[in-house]
Amino acid sequence: MKTLLPEFTHQELIYLQDTDFLKTKKLIIRRIIALFERIQVDTLDLISHRNLTLPEGVSPKSGKVTRGENYKDLPFVVLDCPRFFDKKNIFAYRSIFWWGNYLSNHFLIKGHYLDRYRDRFLHSRPLIEDEELYLDLSEDPWNHDLTDSNFIRFSALSQSELNEKLKHLDFLKLVWRYELSQWKEFHQASLENFLIISQVLEL
């Protein structure tokens, strides 16, 4: 029995012969990491200069940039700053680059951090009302695909709907979304969004 040989489409053959793309991809990822490292430094400076008091367990010097190649088959870069993770509790302000999709800021809390701050979000809507702000209603805190129907615009919820949903969430994740073409504005937006969160939490 003959083994069938693999076949390549015309477009695949073009990619196969293209040495420039992968070199350019490396350069792009390096620049995204540099952008995120700058956001990390400036976020920690902001915490220090404004004398913000982070919740117990969250270090004012915490921050980490990670990268990968396979979030839904595409490269990504993540900055967690500030951050705290264990099996039951999460407090993280995240910046995410997802190749071909978008840049985003995420605020994620779970466990005793959610218990502590849930009511703050119920009563601080004017501070966080934003057309590009999404609330994650999924059961997976690591789902970052904003095309998922579980992400709904914060502004689309009435106050009663928001109250009801926040009461029953096992984790709270708010997400600000930006087009990749907005990369120049993303640094400042990341700092401003973190300040909004600090005001809601009264840090």
N, C-alpha and C positions, 0 to 999 in steps of 0.2 A: 504493500500500500504506500503510495507516494505521500510524502509530507508536503503540505501546501506551504509555499514560500510566502512570507509577509508581503503585503503590497502597500505602497505609499501613494497618497494623492499628490496631485501637482503642487498644492499649497504646502504639504508636508515636506516635499523635496526642496522647496524654496527655503523653508525653515532649516532643513537639514544642512544646507550649504551656507547658511548665514552665520558667519563667525562674529559679526559686529554686534548682533542683538545681545548675546550673553555677556559680552564685555560691557555693553551699555547698561544692562540690567545690574551688574555688579556695582557700577558707579552710582546708579540711581539708589540702590539699597544703602550704599555707604552714605550718601547724602541724606537720606531719610533718617538713618541712625544718628547722624550728626545733628539734624534738626531736633530729634527727640531728646538727645543728650542736652541740648541747649534748653529745651523746655524743662527737663529735669532740674538742671542747675537753677533756672530762674524760678521754678515753683518752690524749691527749697529755700531760696533767698527770700521769696515772698512770705513764706511761713515764718522765717526768722525775723525779717524786718517789721512785720505786722504783729509780731508776738502772738501768733495763732497757737492755740492750745489743742493739739490733736488728741483724740480719745485714747484711753488707756490701751497700751499694747502697740500703738502705731508710732513708730519712731519718726521724729522730725528730720532725720537724715536718711530715711528709707527711700529707695528708688532703684529700679532695675529695668534695663532695656533688653528685650529678647527678640529673636527673629526666627522665622521658620519658612518652609517652602510649600506647605500643603494644607492651608485652611481652605477646604473645598477646592483643592487642586491649584491654589494660587499662593504666591509668596505674601508674607505679612511681617510687620514689625509692631511690637507692643512695648509701650512704656507704662509701668506701674509706679506712680509716685504722687502721693505717699501710698503705702500699701501695708496690709496685714492679711495673711491667709493662714488658716488652719482648717481642720476637718469640719468644724461647725460654724466658724465665724470668718467673715470677710469684711474688710474695709479697704476699698481700692478706688483711686482715681486713675483711669486708664486713658492713654492716647493710642489709637490704633491706625495703622496704614494697611490697607488691604488692596493689593495690586489689582488694577483695572476697575476698582469699585469706588472707594472713597476713603477719606480721613474722618476720624470720629473721636470724640471724648466720651468716656463712660464713667458714671459714678455708680459703684456697686457696693451694697452692704447686705449682710446676712447675719443671722444669729443674734447675739446680744447687741450688736451695733444696730440692727434693724429694730429690735425692741426699744432701744434707747431713742432712736431718731424718727421713727415712723410718724409720730404725731406732728413733728416739725414740718413734714412735707404736706400734711393735711391742711396746715394753717399758713403756709408760706407761698401759696400759688402765685401771687403777684411778682414775687422775686424770680420765679423760674419760668414764667410764661414766655414761650419762644416758639415761633413757627417751625423751627428746625429741631425742636426737642421731642424725643420719642420716649415712651414708657414701654418697657419690656414686660409682657404678660405671659411669657412662656414659662416652662418648668425647668429650663436649662440656662443657668447663668452664663454659660460659655458659648451660647449662640450669639454670634455677632452679625448675622446676615439681616440687614434692615429691610430686605425685600420680603422677609417672613411676615405672615399676617399677624403674628403675635406682637409685633411692634406697632404701636398706634401713636399718632401725634398727640402730645400732651394737651395741646390747645383744643383738640376735638372732644375732650371729655368734659362733661358738666361737672360741677363740684360734687354733686351727689354720686355720680358714677365714679369719680376719682376716689372719694371717701370709701365707697364699697370695695373697689379693687385693691386699694392699699391695705385695707384691713385683712385681706386674705392672701396676700403675697408671701411666699416663703423667702423671697429675697426682693430687694428693690434695685432696679437698674434704670438709670436715666441716660439717654444717649443724645448727644449733639452730633449732627451729621454735616459734613462739608464735602463739596466736590474736590477732586484731585487738583483741578485748576485753581483752587483757593489755597494752595499750599503756602503762599506768602502770608496770608492772613491767619494761618492755623496756629502759629506760635502765640500771637497775642490773644486769639480766641481761647486757646487752652488755658491761659492764665486767667482770663476774665471769667471763664466758666468755673474754674476752681474757686475763684473769689465768691461767685454766686453760691456755690455749695457751702463755703465757709460761713457765709451770712445766714443761710438757712439753718445750719447746724449750730450757729452761734459759737464758733470756735474762738 
